Amino acid sequence: MATRLQMAVDDSVLLRVTHSNLKTFSASVRFSLQSTVESVKEKLWRKCGTSVNSMSLELYDDTNSKISDLTDNSRPLGFYSPLDGFRLHVIDLDPSSVTSGGWLEDTSLVEKYTISEEDYDKRSGTFRKFKEKLVSQNPSAFEPKITDNYVEDLCAHIKVGDRCEVEPGEKRGVVKFVGRAESLAPGFWVGVQYDEPLGKHDGMLVTIQKEIPLRMKKYELEMAKLSFSCMRFIIITFF
């Protein structure tokens, strides 16, 4: 006996939805082709906030060419022959709509919650209270890893303009910065500009930690824009 294979027909369409008042709004929504235009509007109302009575719909194809206006609320969506990837544009006709004025997208129009330091200190369960508890349990864990006078004695013998060689790689260059970098970390720092166009950073500054290893940090120097190499281990030899 012969059998017939019946394939289910997909009677839905995936459309990209945009809104006249919400410039950043864009959503992909699947609609049934049997749904009336009014039902489509009701579904969109829940997503964008524009009421059904204040909503006008336009259908665009995948080349952004307008196909038609969906003016008849009683017609099924399939009457307008939409295809996957087409765009359904919502036009809000109500000047007093919740979507007008841009306040749904402009966060600067929303009043921010603020709290004073005194009130915040009175609260329990905050990160500040949690950190204070950790510090009381293990104070040494929160002590600065680098002191304010870190390698000061070594940097006392280094001057801007000194020639040096950086290892590994035998890269030679000129000292362009020696001193503190308060916004970066405690201690004294040395910046070296290579003779050759090596490195990929502006103002790369390194601290010397008994020659090896060195901490690598990026630091924007006010006095010069320098191109420094970013290396994990480094030895500087002055000559």
C-alpha positions as CSV (number, residue, x, y, z in Angstrom):
1,M,0.0,0.0,0.0
2,A,1.4,3.3,-1.0
3,T,2.1,5.9,1.7
4,R,2.1,9.7,1.4
5,L,4.6,11.8,3.2
6,Q,3.1,15.0,4.5
7,M,5.4,17.9,5.4
8,A,4.2,20.5,7.8
9,V,4.0,23.9,6.2
10,D,5.5,26.7,8.2
11,D,2.8,29.4,8.3
12,S,4.9,31.9,10.2
13,V,7.4,34.5,9.2
14,L,10.4,36.1,11.0
15,L,10.4,39.9,10.7
16,R,12.7,42.6,11.9
17,V,10.8,45.2,13.9
18,T,11.8,48.9,14.1
19,H,10.1,51.9,15.8
20,S,9.7,55.5,14.8
21,N,10.4,56.9,18.2
22,L,12.9,54.3,19.5
23,K,16.1,54.7,17.3
24,T,18.0,51.9,19.0
25,F,15.1,49.5,19.1
26,S,15.4,46.5,16.8
27,A,14.0,43.1,17.4
28,S,13.4,39.9,15.4
29,V,9.8,38.7,16.0
30,R,8.0,35.7,14.6
31,F,4.4,36.2,13.5
32,S,1.8,33.8,12.2
33,L,0.7,34.5,8.7
34,Q,-2.9,33.8,9.8
35,S,-2.8,36.5,12.5
36,T,-4.8,39.6,11.7
37,V,-3.0,43.0,11.5
38,E,-4.7,43.9,14.7
39,S,-3.3,40.8,16.5
40,V,0.1,41.8,15.2
41,K,-0.3,45.2,16.7
42,E,-1.3,43.8,20.0
43,K,1.9,41.6,20.0
44,L,4.0,44.7,19.2
45,W,2.3,46.8,21.8
46,R,3.7,44.4,24.5
47,K,7.2,44.8,23.0
48,C,7.4,48.5,22.3
49,G,4.7,50.3,24.3
50,T,2.8,51.9,21.5
51,S,-0.9,51.3,21.8
52,V,-2.9,49.5,19.1
53,N,-5.0,52.5,18.3
54,S,-2.0,54.8,17.9
55,M,0.0,52.3,15.8
56,S,0.6,52.4,12.1
57,L,2.6,49.6,10.4
58,E,4.8,49.7,7.3
59,L,6.3,46.6,5.6
60,Y,9.7,46.8,3.9
61,D,11.6,44.1,2.0
62,D,15.1,42.9,2.5
63,T,16.4,45.7,0.3
64,N,14.7,48.3,2.5
65,S,12.1,49.1,-0.2
66,K,8.6,49.8,1.1
67,I,6.1,47.2,0.0
68,S,2.9,48.4,1.6
69,D,1.1,50.0,4.5
70,L,-0.8,47.6,6.7
71,T,-3.9,49.7,7.0
72,D,-6.6,47.0,7.3
73,N,-6.7,45.6,10.8
74,S,-9.0,42.8,9.8
75,R,-6.8,41.3,7.1
76,P,-4.3,38.5,7.9
77,L,-0.6,39.3,7.8
78,G,-0.1,36.8,5.0
79,F,-2.2,39.0,2.7
80,Y,0.7,41.3,2.4
81,S,3.1,38.5,1.5
82,P,5.9,39.1,4.0
83,L,9.0,36.9,3.9
84,D,11.7,36.1,6.4
85,G,14.0,39.0,6.8
86,F,11.5,41.7,5.9
87,R,11.2,44.7,8.2
88,L,8.0,45.8,10.0
89,H,8.2,49.4,10.9
90,V,6.1,50.7,13.8
91,I,5.0,54.4,13.6
92,D,3.7,55.9,16.8
93,L,1.0,58.5,16.0
94,D,0.4,59.6,19.5
95,P,2.4,62.7,20.4
96,S,1.9,62.0,24.1
97,S,3.0,58.4,23.8
98,V,5.3,56.8,26.4
99,T,7.8,56.3,23.6
100,S,8.0,60.0,22.6
101,G,10.6,62.4,23.8
102,G,13.4,59.8,23.8
103,W,13.3,59.2,27.6
104,L,13.0,55.5,27.1
105,E,16.5,55.5,25.5
106,D,18.2,58.5,26.9
107,T,19.4,57.4,30.4
108,S,20.6,61.0,31.2
109,L,16.9,61.9,31.6
110,V,16.5,59.4,34.3
111,E,17.1,60.5,37.9
112,K,20.0,58.5,39.4
113,Y,19.8,57.1,42.9
114,T,22.5,58.6,45.1
115,I,23.5,57.8,48.7
116,S,25.8,59.7,51.0
117,E,29.0,58.2,52.5
118,E,27.5,58.4,56.0
119,D,24.3,56.5,55.0
120,Y,26.3,53.9,53.0
121,D,28.6,53.3,56.1
122,K,25.5,52.5,58.1
123,R,24.3,49.8,55.7
124,S,25.1,46.1,56.3
125,G,25.9,43.6,53.6
126,T,27.8,46.0,51.4
127,F,31.1,45.4,49.7
128,R,32.7,47.9,52.0
129,K,31.6,45.9,55.0
130,F,32.8,42.7,53.4
131,K,36.2,44.2,52.7
132,E,36.5,45.6,56.2
133,K,35.8,42.1,57.5
134,L,38.5,40.6,55.3
135,V,41.1,43.2,56.4
136,S,40.4,42.5,60.1
137,Q,40.9,38.8,59.5
138,N,44.1,39.1,57.5
139,P,45.6,42.7,57.5
140,S,48.8,41.6,55.8
141,A,46.9,40.5,52.7
142,F,45.8,44.1,52.0
143,E,49.2,45.8,52.6
144,P,50.8,47.5,49.6
145,K,53.0,45.1,47.6
146,I,55.3,47.9,46.6
147,T,56.5,50.6,49.0
148,D,56.8,54.3,48.1
149,N,60.6,54.1,48.1
150,Y,60.7,50.9,46.1
151,V,64.1,50.7,44.2
152,E,64.8,54.4,44.9
153,D,68.5,53.6,45.6
154,L,68.8,51.9,42.2
155,C,67.0,54.7,40.3
156,A,69.2,57.3,42.0
157,H,72.0,56.2,39.6
158,I,69.9,56.3,36.4
159,K,69.5,59.6,34.6
160,V,67.3,60.6,31.6
161,G,69.5,60.4,28.5
162,D,71.6,57.4,29.8
163,R,72.3,54.7,27.2
164,C,71.3,51.2,28.1
165,E,70.8,47.7,26.8
166,V,67.7,45.7,27.5
167,E,67.6,41.9,27.8
168,P,66.5,39.5,26.4
169,G,67.1,40.6,22.8
170,E,70.1,43.0,23.3
171,K,67.8,45.9,22.5
172,R,69.6,49.3,23.0
173,G,68.0,52.5,23.8
174,V,67.8,55.7,25.8
175,V,66.3,56.4,29.2
176,K,63.4,58.8,28.7
177,F,61.8,58.7,32.2
178,V,62.9,58.1,35.7
179,G,60.8,58.7,38.7
180,R,57.4,58.1,40.3
181,A,54.2,57.3,38.4
182,E,51.6,58.1,41.1
183,S,48.6,57.2,39.0
184,L,50.1,53.8,38.1
185,A,51.7,52.3,41.3
186,P,54.0,53.2,44.2
187,G,57.8,53.0,43.7
188,F,60.2,54.4,41.1
189,W,59.8,53.7,37.4
190,V,62.1,53.7,34.4
191,G,61.0,54.3,30.8
192,V,63.3,53.2,27.9
193,Q,63.0,54.3,24.3
194,Y,64.5,51.8,21.8
195,D,66.8,52.9,19.0
196,E,64.9,50.7,16.6
197,P,61.2,50.9,16.0
198,L,60.3,48.1,18.4
199,G,57.3,47.7,20.7
200,K,53.7,48.7,20.1
201,H,52.8,51.0,23.1
202,D,53.0,54.7,23.8
203,G,54.5,55.4,27.2
204,M,55.2,51.9,28.4
205,L,56.8,52.2,31.8
206,V,58.6,49.4,33.7
207,T,59.8,49.1,37.3
208,I,63.1,47.4,38.1
209,Q,62.8,44.6,40.7
210,K,66.3,43.5,41.4
211,E,66.8,43.3,37.6
212,I,64.4,40.4,37.1
213,P,61.5,40.1,36.7
214,L,60.0,43.5,35.9
215,R,56.3,44.6,36.2
216,M,54.9,45.7,32.9
217,K,52.4,48.6,32.9
218,K,51.1,51.1,30.4
219,Y,51.5,54.7,31.5
220,E,50.8,57.8,29.5
221,L,53.8,60.2,30.0
222,E,52.9,63.9,30.0
223,M,56.4,64.9,28.9
224,A,56.8,62.6,25.9
225,K,55.0,60.0,23.8
226,L,57.4,57.1,23.8
227,S,57.4,53.7,22.1
228,F,58.4,51.1,24.6
229,S,58.5,47.3,24.3
230,C,56.2,45.2,26.4
231,M,58.2,42.3,27.9
232,R,57.6,40.1,30.9
233,F,61.3,39.7,31.9
234,I,63.9,42.4,31.4
235,I,67.5,43.2,32.4
236,I,68.8,46.7,31.9
237,T,72.5,47.2,31.5
238,F,73.8,50.8,31.5
239,F,77.1,51.8,29.8
